[in-house]
């Protein structure tokens, strides 16, 4: 069995968690944009989300944001693993 080797700092883990969370949020938002504004979302919140998505596009390279379904599934798996390592249950991850 492979032994656990703690080679990441808390900051590295936190940064990875935030980046992956942002990538998942971005992909979920883009899927919503294609379908149009959901009725339960206010126009103010919708406009804010569109603005936030544009900001994300300036911070993260396009090849990391616009993912195939397979790639997005891999990213979601990483996110679930980070959640689990940080003490959450498997089912509690926002994916």
PyMOL commands that set and color helices and strands:
alter all, ss='L'
color gray80, all
select helices_A, chain A and resi 10-35+43-59+62-65+69-85+90-92
alter helices_A, ss='H'
color red, helices_A
deselect
rebuild
show_as cartoon
